[in-house]
Amino acid sequence: MIRCTNVTRTFISGDSEVRALQDVSFEVSDGTLTVLKGRSGSGKTTLINLMGALDEPTSGSIFYDSTDITTLRDTGRDRLRRETIGFMFQSVALVSLMSAYENVDFGLRVAGYPRAERKERVLECLRLVGLASRMKHMPQELSGGEQQRVAIARAIAHKPRVIFADEPTAELDSKTALAVAGIFRDLVDKEHMTIVMSTHDMSLLDIADQVIELENGIRL
C-alpha cells in the first residue's frame, strides 16, 4: 500500500544542516500494523509527518499504491489527508468543551462525512473502542486511557485506509498502553485497517507485523 524509497529530510538550523532522515526505504502492506522503533530524535516523528503528507521530503519518494504523493499539489495532499489518512498523536488533543460523542462527531464534520450517517458511525466507533457507555462524558471526566480511546475512535471514524499514530501510548502507564495497543491490533485484524505507529516502548513490539528501527535518521 505504501512504499518509501530513499526518503531523506534535512532541516537548516542556523548555519548548519541537520539530517533528520537519510535514505530510508521500506514498504507497508495493506491491513498490517507497522511499528517505527527508536529513541527520541531517531526520526520517527519526521517519518510519520512525511508519510502522512504533513511535510515533504528533501529527496526520495513516498508512494500510495502507484501515486507518488511527493508530486501532489497542496489540494491533492489535503484531499489525501481528508479521505485516506487518520492521525493520532502523543497528546490526544480532544476538544475540552465537547463530550466524547461530540469529539468524534466533530472529526466527521471536518472530514465532510454525510450528515445523515454521522450518528450511527460515531456510535459504531465508540463501541469499537469500548466507550459507548461513556459517550456523554467530557474529556476531563475520562481517564488517560479512555481519552486515548476517544482519540482512536475519532481517527478511524471517517474510515481512512491508514492511521498514523505518533507515540500514542507515551503518556500512559504500561497496563493502559498495552490495552490501547490491543485495540490497534484488533482494528488491523477485525477491521482490516492499516496502522503505522511509532514508539520507544519495547513491550509493544510483539503486536507488530513489521518493525522498522531508526537511529539518527537511518534505518538499521
CYANA upper distance limits for C-alpha pairs under 8 A (distance plus 0.5 A):
  1 MET  CA     27 GLU  CA      8.02
  1 MET  CA     28 VAL  CA      6.40
  1 MET  CA     29 SER  CA      5.67
  1 MET  CA     30 ASP  CA      5.71
  1 MET  CA     63 PHE  CA      8.35
  1 MET  CA     64 TYR  CA      6.17
  1 MET  CA     65 ASP  CA      5.53
  2 ILE  CA     27 GLU  CA      6.16
  2 ILE  CA     28 VAL  CA      5.54
  2 ILE  CA     29 SER  CA      7.30
  2 ILE  CA     62 ILE  CA      7.58
  2 ILE  CA     63 PHE  CA      5.97
  2 ILE  CA     64 TYR  CA      5.23
  2 ILE  CA     65 ASP  CA      6.68
  3 ARG  CA     25 SER  CA      7.96
  3 ARG  CA     26 PHE  CA      6.52
  3 ARG  CA     27 GLU  CA      4.89
  3 ARG  CA     28 VAL  CA      6.89
  3 ARG  CA     62 ILE  CA      6.15
  3 ARG  CA     63 PHE  CA      5.50
  3 ARG  CA     64 TYR  CA      7.25
  3 ARG  CA     65 ASP  CA      8.29
  4 CYS  CA     24 VAL  CA      7.45
  4 CYS  CA     25 SER  CA      5.40
  4 CYS  CA     26 PHE  CA      5.87
  4 CYS  CA     27 GLU  CA      6.72
  4 CYS  CA     60 GLY  CA      8.19
  4 CYS  CA     61 SER  CA      6.48
  4 CYS  CA     62 ILE  CA      5.05
  4 CYS  CA     63 PHE  CA      6.98
  5 THR  CA     23 ASP  CA      7.84
  5 THR  CA     24 VAL  CA      7.02
  5 THR  CA     25 SER  CA      5.02
  5 THR  CA     26 PHE  CA      7.34
  5 THR  CA     60 GLY  CA      6.16
  5 THR  CA     61 SER  CA      5.72
  5 THR  CA     62 ILE  CA      6.81
  6 ASN  CA     22 GLN  CA      7.79
  6 ASN  CA     23 ASP  CA      4.34
  6 ASN  CA     24 VAL  CA      5.36
  6 ASN  CA     25 SER  CA      5.65
  6 ASN  CA     59 SER  CA      7.89
  6 ASN  CA     60 GLY  CA      5.28
  6 ASN  CA     61 SER  CA      7.32
  7 VAL  CA     21 LEU  CA      7.44
  7 VAL  CA     22 GLN  CA      6.88
  7 VAL  CA     23 ASP  CA      5.30
  7 VAL  CA     24 VAL  CA      5.35
  7 VAL  CA     25 SER  CA      6.99
  7 VAL  CA     57 PRO  CA      6.85
  7 VAL  CA     58 THR  CA      8.21
  7 VAL  CA     59 SER  CA      6.41
  7 VAL  CA     60 GLY  CA      4.75
  7 VAL  CA     61 SER  CA      6.61
  7 VAL  CA     62 ILE  CA      8.00
  8 THR  CA     19 ARG  CA      8.07
  8 THR  CA     20 ALA  CA      8.03
  8 THR  CA     21 LEU  CA      5.33
  8 THR  CA     22 GLN  CA      4.91
  8 THR  CA     23 ASP  CA      5.64
  8 THR  CA     24 VAL  CA      7.19
  8 THR  CA     57 PRO  CA      6.29
  8 THR  CA     58 THR  CA      6.13
  8 THR  CA     59 SER  CA      5.73
  8 THR  CA     60 GLY  CA      6.65
  9 ARG  CA     19 ARG  CA      6.55
  9 ARG  CA     20 ALA  CA      6.10
  9 ARG  CA     21 LEU  CA      5.51
  9 ARG  CA     22 GLN  CA      7.21
  9 ARG  CA     46 THR  CA      8.42
  9 ARG  CA     56 GLU  CA      8.39
  9 ARG  CA     57 PRO  CA      5.45
  9 ARG  CA     58 THR  CA      5.26
  9 ARG  CA     59 SER  CA      7.35
 10 THR  CA     17 GLU  CA      7.09
 10 THR  CA     18 VAL  CA      5.95
 10 THR  CA     19 ARG  CA      4.75
 10 THR  CA     20 ALA  CA      6.15
 10 THR  CA     21 LEU  CA      7.44
 10 THR  CA     57 PRO  CA      8.43
 10 THR  CA     58 THR  CA      6.71
 11 PHE  CA     17 GLU  CA      6.27
 11 PHE  CA     18 VAL  CA      5.56
 11 PHE  CA     19 ARG  CA      6.87
 11 PHE  CA     20 ALA  CA      7.76
 12 ILE  CA     16 SER  CA      6.46
 12 ILE  CA     17 GLU  CA      5.16
 12 ILE  CA     18 VAL  CA      6.57
 13 SER  CA     17 GLU  CA      6.51
 13 SER  CA     18 VAL  CA      7.19
 19 ARG  CA    217 GLY  CA      7.53
 20 ALA  CA     42 SER  CA      8.04
 20 ALA  CA     43 GLY  CA      6.05
 20 ALA  CA     46 THR  CA      7.54
 20 ALA  CA    216 ASN  CA      7.51
 20 ALA  CA    217 GLY  CA      5.52
 21 LEU  CA     43 GLY  CA      6.47
 21 LEU  CA     46 THR  CA      8.08
 21 LEU  CA     47 LEU  CA      8.01
 21 LEU  CA    216 ASN  CA      7.92
 21 LEU  CA    217 GLY  CA      4.40
 21 LEU  CA    218 ILE  CA      6.57
 22 GLN  CA    217 GLY  CA      6.15
 22 GLN  CA    218 ILE  CA      5.99
 23 ASP  CA     60 GLY  CA      7.86
 23 ASP  CA    218 ILE  CA      7.64
 24 VAL  CA    217 GLY  CA      8.45
 24 VAL  CA    218 ILE  CA      6.89
 24 VAL  CA    219 ARG  CA      6.35
 25 SER  CA    219 ARG  CA      8.27
 28 VAL  CA     32 THR  CA      7.84
 28 VAL  CA     34 THR  CA      7.49
 29 SER  CA    194 THR  CA      8.22
 30 ASP  CA    192 HIS  CA      8.45
 30 ASP  CA    193 MET  CA      8.01
 30 ASP  CA    194 THR  CA      6.22
 31 GLY  CA    188 VAL  CA      6.27
 31 GLY  CA    189 ASP  CA      8.09
 31 GLY  CA    192 HIS  CA      5.27
 31 GLY  CA    193 MET  CA      5.48
 31 GLY  CA    194 THR  CA      4.96
 31 GLY  CA    195 ILE  CA      8.19
 32 THR  CA    188 VAL  CA      6.53
 32 THR  CA    192 HIS  CA      8.16
 32 THR  CA    193 MET  CA      7.55
 32 THR  CA    194 THR  CA      5.54
 32 THR  CA    195 ILE  CA      6.91
 32 THR  CA    208 ALA  CA      8.42
 32 THR  CA    209 ASP  CA      6.59
 32 THR  CA    210 GLN  CA      8.46
 33 LEU  CA    184 PHE  CA      8.43
 33 LEU  CA    185 ARG  CA      7.72
 33 LEU  CA    188 VAL  CA      7.14
 33 LEU  CA    194 THR  CA      6.51
 33 LEU  CA    195 ILE  CA      5.31
 33 LEU  CA    196 VAL  CA      6.43
 33 LEU  CA    197 MET  CA      8.07
 33 LEU  CA    207 ILE  CA      8.26
 33 LEU  CA    208 ALA  CA      5.76
 33 LEU  CA    209 ASP  CA      5.83
 33 LEU  CA    210 GLN  CA      7.17
 34 THR  CA    195 ILE  CA      6.74
 34 THR  CA    196 VAL  CA      5.26
 34 THR  CA    197 MET  CA      6.76
 34 THR  CA    208 ALA  CA      6.17
 34 THR  CA    209 ASP  CA      6.42
 34 THR  CA    210 GLN  CA      5.28
 34 THR  CA    211 VAL  CA      6.31
 34 THR  CA    212 ILE  CA      7.85
 35 VAL  CA    196 VAL  CA      6.34
 35 VAL  CA    197 MET  CA      5.34
 35 VAL  CA    198 SER  CA      6.01
 35 VAL  CA    199 THR  CA      7.51
 35 VAL  CA    205 LEU  CA      7.47
 35 VAL  CA    208 ALA  CA      6.54
 35 VAL  CA    210 GLN  CA      6.81
 35 VAL  CA    211 VAL  CA      5.35
 35 VAL  CA    212 ILE  CA      6.66
 36 LEU  CA     44 LYS  CA      6.77
 36 LEU  CA    196 VAL  CA      7.77
 36 LEU  CA    197 MET  CA      6.50
 36 LEU  CA    198 SER  CA      4.90
 36 LEU  CA    199 THR  CA      6.78
 36 LEU  CA    211 VAL  CA      6.49
 36 LEU  CA    212 ILE  CA      5.35
 36 LEU  CA    213 GLU  CA      6.41
 36 LEU  CA    214 LEU  CA      7.72
 37 LYS  CA     44 LYS  CA      7.86
 37 LYS  CA    198 SER  CA      6.55
 37 LYS  CA    199 THR  CA      5.98
 37 LYS  CA    200 HIS  CA      6.21
 37 LYS  CA    211 VAL  CA      7.19
 37 LYS  CA    212 ILE  CA      6.41
 37 LYS  CA    213 GLU  CA      5.10
 37 LYS  CA    214 LEU  CA      6.64
 38 GLY  CA     42 SER  CA      6.10
 38 GLY  CA     43 GLY  CA      8.38
 38 GLY  CA     44 LYS  CA      7.45
 38 GLY  CA    199 THR  CA      7.36
 38 GLY  CA    200 HIS  CA      5.95
 38 GLY  CA    213 GLU  CA      6.28
 38 GLY  CA    214 LEU  CA      5.66
 38 GLY  CA    215 GLU  CA      6.62
 39 ARG  CA    200 HIS  CA      6.17
 39 ARG  CA    215 GLU  CA      7.75
 40 SER  CA    200 HIS  CA      8.15
 41 GLY  CA    215 GLU  CA      8.49
 41 GLY  CA    216 ASN  CA      7.21
 41 GLY  CA    217 GLY  CA      8.46
 42 SER  CA    214 LEU  CA      6.09
 42 SER  CA    215 GLU  CA      5.15
 42 SER  CA    216 ASN  CA      5.05
 42 SER  CA    217 GLY  CA      5.76
 42 SER  CA    218 ILE  CA      8.28
 43 GLY  CA     47 LEU  CA      6.63
 43 GLY  CA    214 LEU  CA      7.21
 43 GLY  CA    215 GLU  CA      7.81
 43 GLY  CA    216 ASN  CA      7.12
 43 GLY  CA    217 GLY  CA      5.36
 43 GLY  CA    218 ILE  CA      8.48
 44 LYS  CA     48 ILE  CA      6.80
 44 LYS  CA    166 ASP  CA      8.40
 44 LYS  CA    198 SER  CA      6.67
 44 LYS  CA    214 LEU  CA      7.58
 45 THR  CA     49 ASN  CA      6.63
 45 THR  CA    166 ASP  CA      6.92
 45 THR  CA    198 SER  CA      7.93
 46 THR  CA     50 LEU  CA      6.80
 47 LEU  CA     51 MET  CA      6.63
 48 ILE  CA     52 GLY  CA      6.36
 48 ILE  CA    164 PHE  CA      7.17
 48 ILE  CA    166 ASP  CA      7.64
 48 ILE  CA    198 SER  CA      8.49
 49 ASN  CA     53 ALA  CA      6.76
 49 ASN  CA     54 LEU  CA      5.48
 49 ASN  CA     55 ASP  CA      6.11
 50 LEU  CA     54 LEU  CA      6.39
 50 LEU  CA     55 ASP  CA      5.38
 50 LEU  CA     56 GLU  CA      6.15
 50 LEU  CA     57 PRO  CA      6.98
 51 MET  CA     62 ILE  CA      7.32
 52 GLY  CA     81 ARG  CA      7.47
 52 GLY  CA     85 ILE  CA      7.44
 52 GLY  CA    164 PHE  CA      7.53
 53 ALA  CA     69 ILE  CA      7.85
 53 ALA  CA     70 THR  CA      8.44
 53 ALA  CA     77 ARG  CA      6.60
 53 ALA  CA     80 LEU  CA      8.26
 53 ALA  CA     81 ARG  CA      7.43
 56 GLU  CA     70 THR  CA      6.86
 57 PRO  CA     61 SER  CA      8.13
 57 PRO  CA     70 THR  CA      7.94
 61 SER  CA     68 ASP  CA      6.82
 61 SER  CA     69 ILE  CA      8.11
 61 SER  CA     70 THR  CA      6.66
 62 ILE  CA     68 ASP  CA      6.04
 62 ILE  CA     69 ILE  CA      6.42
 62 ILE  CA     70 THR  CA      6.78
 63 PHE  CA     67 THR  CA      5.72
 63 PHE  CA     68 ASP  CA      4.80
 63 PHE  CA     69 ILE  CA      6.41
 63 PHE  CA     70 THR  CA      8.49
 64 TYR  CA     68 ASP  CA      6.98
 64 TYR  CA     69 ILE  CA      7.34
 68 ASP  CA     72 LEU  CA      7.92
 69 ILE  CA     77 ARG  CA      7.70
 72 LEU  CA     76 GLY  CA      5.93
 72 LEU  CA     77 ARG  CA      6.54
 73 ARG  CA     77 ARG  CA      6.79
 74 ASP  CA     78 ASP  CA      6.56
 75 THR  CA     79 ARG  CA      6.70
 76 GLY  CA     80 LEU  CA      6.66
 77 ARG  CA     81 ARG  CA      6.79
 78 ASP  CA     82 ARG  CA      6.62
 79 ARG  CA     83 GLU  CA      6.42
 79 ARG  CA     84 THR  CA      8.37
 80 LEU  CA     84 THR  CA      5.80
 80 LEU  CA     85 ILE  CA      7.23
 81 ARG  CA     85 ILE  CA      5.35
 81 ARG  CA     86 GLY  CA      7.77
 82 ARG  CA     86 GLY  CA      8.49
 82 ARG  CA    111 ALA  CA      6.14
 83 GLU  CA    111 ALA  CA      7.70
 83 GLU  CA    158 HIS  CA      7.97
 83 GLU  CA    160 PRO  CA      6.76
 84 THR  CA    159 LYS  CA      8.25
 84 THR  CA    160 PRO  CA      5.02
 84 THR  CA    161 ARG  CA      5.68
 84 THR  CA    162 VAL  CA      7.02
 85 ILE  CA    160 PRO  CA      5.47
 85 ILE  CA    161 ARG  CA      6.69
 85 ILE  CA    162 VAL  CA      5.70
 85 ILE  CA    163 ILE  CA      6.23
 85 ILE  CA    164 PHE  CA      7.94
 86 GLY  CA    155 ALA  CA      5.26
 86 GLY  CA    156 ILE  CA      6.72
 86 GLY  CA    160 PRO  CA      6.26
 86 GLY  CA    161 ARG  CA      8.49
 86 GLY  CA    162 VAL  CA      6.82
 86 GLY  CA    163 ILE  CA      5.00
 86 GLY  CA    164 PHE  CA      6.76
 87 PHE  CA    155 ALA  CA      6.18
 87 PHE  CA    163 ILE  CA      6.16
 87 PHE  CA    164 PHE  CA      5.50
 87 PHE  CA    165 ALA  CA      6.43
 88 MET  CA     92 VAL  CA      7.51
 88 MET  CA    151 ALA  CA      7.20
 88 MET  CA    152 ILE  CA      7.44
 88 MET  CA    155 ALA  CA      7.04
 88 MET  CA    163 ILE  CA      7.99
 88 MET  CA    164 PHE  CA      6.67
 88 MET  CA    165 ALA  CA      4.94
 88 MET  CA    166 ASP  CA      6.71
 88 MET  CA    168 PRO  CA      7.06
 89 PHE  CA     93 ALA  CA      8.41
 89 PHE  CA    165 ALA  CA      6.20
 89 PHE  CA    166 ASP  CA      5.32
 89 PHE  CA    167 GLU  CA      6.89
 89 PHE  CA    168 PRO  CA      6.05
 90 GLN  CA    165 ALA  CA      8.45
 90 GLN  CA    166 ASP  CA      6.50
 90 GLN  CA    167 GLU  CA      5.59
 90 GLN  CA    168 PRO  CA      5.11
 90 GLN  CA    169 THR  CA      7.31
 90 GLN  CA    170 ALA  CA      6.80
 90 GLN  CA    171 GLU  CA      7.57
 91 SER  CA    168 PRO  CA      8.10
 92 VAL  CA    147 GLN  CA      7.31
 92 VAL  CA    148 GLN  CA      6.42
 92 VAL  CA    151 ALA  CA      6.36
 93 ALA  CA    151 ALA  CA      8.36
 94 LEU  CA     98 MET  CA      8.45
 94 LEU  CA    103 ASN  CA      7.04
 94 LEU  CA    139 PRO  CA      7.44
 94 LEU  CA    147 GLN  CA      8.19
 94 LEU  CA    151 ALA  CA      7.56
 95 VAL  CA    103 ASN  CA      6.91
 95 VAL  CA    139 PRO  CA      8.19
 96 SER  CA    138 MET  CA      7.30
 96 SER  CA    139 PRO  CA      6.34
 96 SER  CA    140 GLN  CA      7.68
 97 LEU  CA    138 MET  CA      7.55
 98 MET  CA    102 GLU  CA      5.85
 98 MET  CA    103 ASN  CA      6.27
 98 MET  CA    138 MET  CA      6.65
 98 MET  CA    139 PRO  CA      8.07
 99 SER  CA    103 ASN  CA      6.58
 99 SER  CA    135 MET  CA      7.12
 99 SER  CA    136 LYS  CA      5.82
 99 SER  CA    137 HIS  CA      5.75
 99 SER  CA    138 MET  CA      4.78
 99 SER  CA    139 PRO  CA      7.06
100 ALA  CA    104 VAL  CA      7.02
100 ALA  CA    134 ARG  CA      7.76
100 ALA  CA    135 MET  CA      5.35
100 ALA  CA    136 LYS  CA      6.54
100 ALA  CA    137 HIS  CA      6.46
100 ALA  CA    138 MET  CA      6.59
100 ALA  CA    139 PRO  CA      7.19
100 ALA  CA    150 VAL  CA      6.69
101 TYR  CA    105 ASP  CA      6.65
101 TYR  CA    122 VAL  CA      7.18
101 TYR  CA    123 LEU  CA      8.17
101 TYR  CA    126 LEU  CA      8.28
101 TYR  CA    135 MET  CA      5.37
101 TYR  CA    136 LYS  CA      6.72
102 GLU  CA    106 PHE  CA      6.34
103 ASN  CA    107 GLY  CA      7.00
103 ASN  CA    150 VAL  CA      8.27
103 ASN  CA    154 ARG  CA      7.48
104 VAL  CA    108 LEU  CA      7.09
104 VAL  CA    122 VAL  CA      6.60
104 VAL  CA    150 VAL  CA      7.69
104 VAL  CA    151 ALA  CA      8.27
104 VAL  CA    153 ALA  CA      6.97
104 VAL  CA    154 ARG  CA      4.94
104 VAL  CA    157 ALA  CA      7.53
105 ASP  CA    109 ARG  CA      6.81
105 ASP  CA    118 ARG  CA      7.18
105 ASP  CA    119 LYS  CA      7.94
105 ASP  CA    122 VAL  CA      6.57
105 ASP  CA    154 ARG  CA      8.16
106 PHE  CA    110 VAL  CA      6.78
107 GLY  CA    111 ALA  CA      6.81
107 GLY  CA    154 ARG  CA      6.42
107 GLY  CA    155 ALA  CA      8.21
107 GLY  CA    157 ALA  CA      8.01
107 GLY  CA    158 HIS  CA      8.34
108 LEU  CA    112 GLY  CA      6.75
108 LEU  CA    113 TYR  CA      5.75
108 LEU  CA    118 ARG  CA      7.40
108 LEU  CA    154 ARG  CA      8.22
108 LEU  CA    157 ALA  CA      7.05
108 LEU  CA    158 HIS  CA      6.45
109 ARG  CA    113 TYR  CA      6.32
109 ARG  CA    115 ARG  CA      8.22
111 ALA  CA    158 HIS  CA      7.26
113 TYR  CA    117 GLU  CA      8.00
113 TYR  CA    118 ARG  CA      7.24
113 TYR  CA    158 HIS  CA      7.23
114 PRO  CA    118 ARG  CA      6.89
115 ARG  CA    119 LYS  CA      8.47
117 GLU  CA    121 ARG  CA      6.80
118 ARG  CA    122 VAL  CA      6.54
119 LYS  CA    123 LEU  CA      6.82
120 GLU  CA    124 GLU  CA      6.61
121 ARG  CA    125 CYS  CA      6.68
121 ARG  CA    157 ALA  CA      7.15
122 VAL  CA    126 LEU  CA      6.74
122 VAL  CA    153 ALA  CA      8.31
122 VAL  CA    157 ALA  CA      7.20
123 LEU  CA    127 ARG  CA      6.60
123 LEU  CA    132 ALA  CA      7.00
124 GLU  CA    128 LEU  CA      6.79
125 CYS  CA    129 VAL  CA      7.08
125 CYS  CA    153 ALA  CA      5.59
125 CYS  CA    154 ARG  CA      8.21
125 CYS  CA    156 ILE  CA      7.78
125 CYS  CA    157 ALA  CA      6.64
126 LEU  CA    130 GLY  CA      6.62
126 LEU  CA    131 LEU  CA      5.53
126 LEU  CA    132 ALA  CA      5.49
126 LEU  CA    135 MET  CA      7.77
126 LEU  CA    150 VAL  CA      7.61
126 LEU  CA    153 ALA  CA      6.34
127 ARG  CA    131 LEU  CA      6.22
127 ARG  CA    132 ALA  CA      5.45
128 LEU  CA    153 ALA  CA      8.11
129 VAL  CA    149 ARG  CA      6.39
129 VAL  CA    150 VAL  CA      8.06
129 VAL  CA    152 ILE  CA      8.01
129 VAL  CA    153 ALA  CA      7.12
129 VAL  CA    183 ILE  CA      7.27
131 LEU  CA    135 MET  CA      6.78
131 LEU  CA    146 GLU  CA      8.05
131 LEU  CA    149 ARG  CA      8.15
131 LEU  CA    150 VAL  CA      8.11
137 HIS  CA    141 GLU  CA      6.50
137 HIS  CA    142 LEU  CA      7.49
138 MET  CA    142 LEU  CA      7.38
139 PRO  CA    147 GLN  CA      6.75
142 LEU  CA    146 GLU  CA      6.12
142 LEU  CA    147 GLN  CA      6.47
143 SER  CA    147 GLN  CA      6.66
144 GLY  CA    148 GLN  CA      6.78
144 GLY  CA    171 GLU  CA      8.47
144 GLY  CA    172 LEU  CA      7.15
145 GLY  CA    149 ARG  CA      6.76
145 GLY  CA    172 LEU  CA      7.24
145 GLY  CA    176 THR  CA      6.33
145 GLY  CA    177 ALA  CA      8.04
145 GLY  CA    180 VAL  CA      7.68
146 GLU  CA    150 VAL  CA      6.82
147 GLN  CA    151 ALA  CA      6.85
148 GLN  CA    152 ILE  CA      6.77
148 GLN  CA    168 PRO  CA      8.06
148 GLN  CA    180 VAL  CA      8.11
149 ARG  CA    153 ALA  CA      6.75
149 ARG  CA    180 VAL  CA      7.52
150 VAL  CA    154 ARG  CA      6.69
151 ALA  CA    155 ALA  CA      6.62
152 ILE  CA    156 ILE  CA      6.77
153 ALA  CA    157 ALA  CA      6.37
154 ARG  CA    158 HIS  CA      8.45
155 ALA  CA    163 ILE  CA      7.65
156 ILE  CA    160 PRO  CA      6.72
156 ILE  CA    163 ILE  CA      7.92
160 PRO  CA    193 MET  CA      8.41
161 ARG  CA    193 MET  CA      6.70
161 ARG  CA    194 THR  CA      6.77
162 VAL  CA    193 MET  CA      6.79
162 VAL  CA    194 THR  CA      5.13
162 VAL  CA    195 ILE  CA      6.06
162 VAL  CA    196 VAL  CA      8.01
163 ILE  CA    193 MET  CA      8.18
163 ILE  CA    194 THR  CA      6.81
163 ILE  CA    195 ILE  CA      5.26
163 ILE  CA    196 VAL  CA      6.75
164 PHE  CA    195 ILE  CA      6.51
164 PHE  CA    196 VAL  CA      5.46
164 PHE  CA    197 MET  CA      6.37
165 ALA  CA    195 ILE  CA      7.97
165 ALA  CA    196 VAL  CA      6.76
165 ALA  CA    197 MET  CA      5.08
165 ALA  CA    198 SER  CA      6.92
166 ASP  CA    197 MET  CA      6.30
166 ASP  CA    198 SER  CA      5.54
166 ASP  CA    199 THR  CA      7.74
167 GLU  CA    197 MET  CA      7.42
167 GLU  CA    198 SER  CA      5.68
167 GLU  CA    199 THR  CA      5.49
167 GLU  CA    200 HIS  CA      8.25
168 PRO  CA    197 MET  CA      8.21
168 PRO  CA    198 SER  CA      8.28
168 PRO  CA    199 THR  CA      8.26
169 THR  CA    177 ALA  CA      5.60
169 THR  CA    180 VAL  CA      7.82
169 THR  CA    181 ALA  CA      8.43
169 THR  CA    199 THR  CA      8.27
170 ALA  CA    177 ALA  CA      8.34
170 ALA  CA    199 THR  CA      8.07
170 ALA  CA    201 ASP  CA      8.48
172 LEU  CA    176 THR  CA      6.50
172 LEU  CA    177 ALA  CA      6.04
173 ASP  CA    177 ALA  CA      6.48
174 SER  CA    178 LEU  CA      6.71
175 LYS  CA    179 ALA  CA      6.93
176 THR  CA    180 VAL  CA      6.76
177 ALA  CA    181 ALA  CA      6.62
178 LEU  CA    182 GLY  CA      6.56
178 LEU  CA    204 LEU  CA      7.48
179 ALA  CA    183 ILE  CA      7.04
180 VAL  CA    184 PHE  CA      7.11
181 ALA  CA    185 ARG  CA      6.86
181 ALA  CA    204 LEU  CA      7.51
181 ALA  CA    207 ILE  CA      8.03
182 GLY  CA    186 ASP  CA      6.71
182 GLY  CA    207 ILE  CA      8.24
183 ILE  CA    187 LEU  CA      6.68
184 PHE  CA    188 VAL  CA      6.91
184 PHE  CA    195 ILE  CA      7.99
185 ARG  CA    189 ASP  CA      6.67
185 ARG  CA    207 ILE  CA      7.07
185 ARG  CA    208 ALA  CA      8.48
186 ASP  CA    190 LYS  CA      6.02
186 ASP  CA    191 GLU  CA      7.80
187 LEU  CA    191 GLU  CA      5.40
187 LEU  CA    192 HIS  CA      6.95
187 LEU  CA    193 MET  CA      6.36
188 VAL  CA    192 HIS  CA      5.16
188 VAL  CA    193 MET  CA      5.13
188 VAL  CA    194 THR  CA      6.64
188 VAL  CA    195 ILE  CA      7.69
189 ASP  CA    193 MET  CA      8.17
199 THR  CA    204 LEU  CA      8.36
201 ASP  CA    205 LEU  CA      8.11
204 LEU  CA    208 ALA  CA      8.10
205 LEU  CA    211 VAL  CA      7.61
212 ILE  CA    219 ARG  CA      7.55
212 ILE  CA    220 LEU  CA      8.35
213 GLU  CA    219 ARG  CA      6.27
213 GLU  CA    220 LEU  CA      6.18
214 LEU  CA    218 ILE  CA      5.94
214 LEU  CA    219 ARG  CA      5.08
214 LEU  CA    220 LEU  CA      6.39
215 GLU  CA    219 ARG  CA      7.02
215 GLU  CA    220 LEU  CA      7.36
